[in-house]
Protein backbone atom coordinates (compact mmCIF):
# COMPACT_ATOMS: atom_id res chain seq x y z
CA UNK A 1 0.00 0.00 0.00
CA UNK A 2 2.85 2.41 0.78
CA UNK A 3 4.34 1.84 -2.66
CA UNK A 4 1.13 3.09 -4.19
CA UNK A 5 0.98 6.13 -1.91
CA UNK A 6 4.59 7.08 -2.51
CA UNK A 7 4.37 6.52 -6.26
CA UNK A 8 3.12 10.10 -6.36
CA UNK A 9 6.26 12.16 -5.77
CA UNK A 10 4.33 14.90 -3.94
CA UNK A 11 4.04 12.76 -0.82
CA UNK A 12 7.78 12.73 -0.33
CA UNK A 13 7.99 16.51 -0.67
CA UNK A 14 5.60 16.99 2.24
CA UNK A 15 8.22 15.75 4.69
CA UNK A 16 10.82 18.25 3.48
CA UNK A 17 8.37 21.14 3.58
CA UNK A 18 7.07 20.29 7.04
CA UNK A 19 10.62 20.30 8.43
CA UNK A 20 10.90 23.99 7.55
CA UNK A 21 7.52 25.04 9.01
CA UNK A 22 7.64 26.68 12.44
CA UNK A 23 4.53 25.02 13.91
CA UNK A 24 3.60 22.07 11.64
CA UNK A 25 0.66 20.80 13.71
CA UNK A 26 -1.03 24.20 13.77
CA UNK A 27 -0.29 24.67 10.06
CA UNK A 28 -1.80 21.33 9.12
CA UNK A 29 -4.88 21.97 11.28
CA UNK A 30 -5.48 25.19 9.36
CA UNK A 31 -4.29 24.23 5.86
CA UNK A 32 -6.05 20.85 5.68
CA UNK A 33 -9.64 21.98 6.17
CA UNK A 34 -8.97 25.21 4.28
CA UNK A 35 -7.68 23.32 1.24
CA UNK A 36 -10.61 20.92 1.41
CA UNK A 37 -13.12 23.79 1.59
CA UNK A 38 -11.49 25.60 -1.33
CA UNK A 39 -11.57 22.44 -3.47
CA UNK A 40 -15.20 21.78 -2.55
CA UNK A 41 -16.19 25.38 -3.35
CA UNK A 42 -14.45 25.23 -6.73
CA UNK A 43 -16.15 21.93 -7.48
CA UNK A 44 -19.56 23.36 -6.60
CA UNK A 45 -18.95 26.49 -8.68
CA UNK A 46 -17.94 24.36 -11.65
CA UNK A 47 -21.15 22.34 -11.34
CA UNK A 48 -23.30 25.45 -10.96
CA UNK A 49 -21.74 27.03 -14.04
CA UNK A 50 -22.23 23.83 -16.01
CA UNK A 51 -25.92 23.58 -15.10
CA UNK A 52 -26.44 27.30 -15.72
CA UNK A 53 -24.96 26.91 -19.20
CA UNK A 54 -27.08 23.85 -19.95
CA UNK A 55 -30.26 25.57 -18.77
CA UNK A 56 -29.39 28.67 -20.79
CA UNK A 57 -28.83 26.71 -23.99
CA UNK A 58 -31.99 24.69 -23.39
CA UNK A 59 -33.99 27.86 -22.89
CA UNK A 60 -32.68 29.31 -26.14
CA UNK A 61 -33.57 26.20 -28.12
CA UNK A 62 -37.02 25.90 -26.57
CA UNK A 63 -37.97 29.56 -26.79
CA UNK A 64 -41.18 28.68 -28.61
CA UNK A 65 -42.27 26.53 -25.65
CA UNK A 66 -41.61 29.42 -23.27
CA UNK A 67 -43.56 31.78 -25.51
CA UNK A 68 -46.55 29.46 -25.45
CA UNK A 69 -46.38 29.27 -21.64
CA UNK A 70 -46.18 33.05 -21.35
CA UNK A 71 -49.12 33.52 -23.72
CA UNK A 72 -51.14 31.08 -21.63
CA UNK A 73 -50.34 33.04 -18.47
CA UNK A 74 -51.23 36.35 -20.13
CA UNK A 75 -54.67 35.02 -21.03
CA UNK A 76 -55.44 34.08 -17.45
CA UNK A 77 -54.49 30.45 -17.77
CA UNK A 78 -57.69 29.44 -19.56
CA UNK A 79 -55.86 27.95 -22.52
CA UNK A 80 -54.37 24.49 -22.21
CA UNK A 81 -50.83 23.79 -23.23
C-alpha positions as CSV (number, residue, x, y, z in Angstrom):
1,X,0.0,0.0,0.0
2,X,2.8,2.4,0.8
3,X,4.3,1.8,-2.7
4,X,1.1,3.1,-4.2
5,X,1.0,6.1,-1.9
6,X,4.6,7.1,-2.5
7,X,4.4,6.5,-6.3
8,X,3.1,10.1,-6.4
9,X,6.3,12.2,-5.8
10,X,4.3,14.9,-3.9
11,X,4.0,12.8,-0.8
12,X,7.8,12.7,-0.3
13,X,8.0,16.5,-0.7
14,X,5.6,17.0,2.2
15,X,8.2,15.8,4.7
16,X,10.8,18.3,3.5
17,X,8.4,21.1,3.6
18,X,7.1,20.3,7.0
19,X,10.6,20.3,8.4
20,X,10.9,24.0,7.6
21,X,7.5,25.0,9.0
22,X,7.6,26.7,12.4
23,X,4.5,25.0,13.9
24,X,3.6,22.1,11.6
25,X,0.7,20.8,13.7
26,X,-1.0,24.2,13.8
27,X,-0.3,24.7,10.1
28,X,-1.8,21.3,9.1
29,X,-4.9,22.0,11.3
30,X,-5.5,25.2,9.4
31,X,-4.3,24.2,5.9
32,X,-6.0,20.8,5.7
33,X,-9.6,22.0,6.2
34,X,-9.0,25.2,4.3
35,X,-7.7,23.3,1.2
36,X,-10.6,20.9,1.4
37,X,-13.1,23.8,1.6
38,X,-11.5,25.6,-1.3
39,X,-11.6,22.4,-3.5
40,X,-15.2,21.8,-2.6
41,X,-16.2,25.4,-3.4
42,X,-14.4,25.2,-6.7
43,X,-16.1,21.9,-7.5
44,X,-19.6,23.4,-6.6
45,X,-18.9,26.5,-8.7
46,X,-17.9,24.4,-11.6
47,X,-21.2,22.3,-11.3
48,X,-23.3,25.5,-11.0
49,X,-21.7,27.0,-14.0
50,X,-22.2,23.8,-16.0
51,X,-25.9,23.6,-15.1
52,X,-26.4,27.3,-15.7
53,X,-25.0,26.9,-19.2
54,X,-27.1,23.9,-19.9
55,X,-30.3,25.6,-18.8
56,X,-29.4,28.7,-20.8
57,X,-28.8,26.7,-24.0
58,X,-32.0,24.7,-23.4
59,X,-34.0,27.9,-22.9
60,X,-32.7,29.3,-26.1
61,X,-33.6,26.2,-28.1
62,X,-37.0,25.9,-26.6
63,X,-38.0,29.6,-26.8
64,X,-41.2,28.7,-28.6
65,X,-42.3,26.5,-25.6
66,X,-41.6,29.4,-23.3
67,X,-43.6,31.8,-25.5
68,X,-46.5,29.5,-25.4
69,X,-46.4,29.3,-21.6
70,X,-46.2,33.1,-21.4
71,X,-49.1,33.5,-23.7
72,X,-51.1,31.1,-21.6
73,X,-50.3,33.0,-18.5
74,X,-51.2,36.3,-20.1
75,X,-54.7,35.0,-21.0
76,X,-55.4,34.1,-17.5
77,X,-54.5,30.4,-17.8
78,X,-57.7,29.4,-19.6
79,X,-55.9,28.0,-22.5
80,X,-54.4,24.5,-22.2
81,X,-50.8,23.8,-23.2
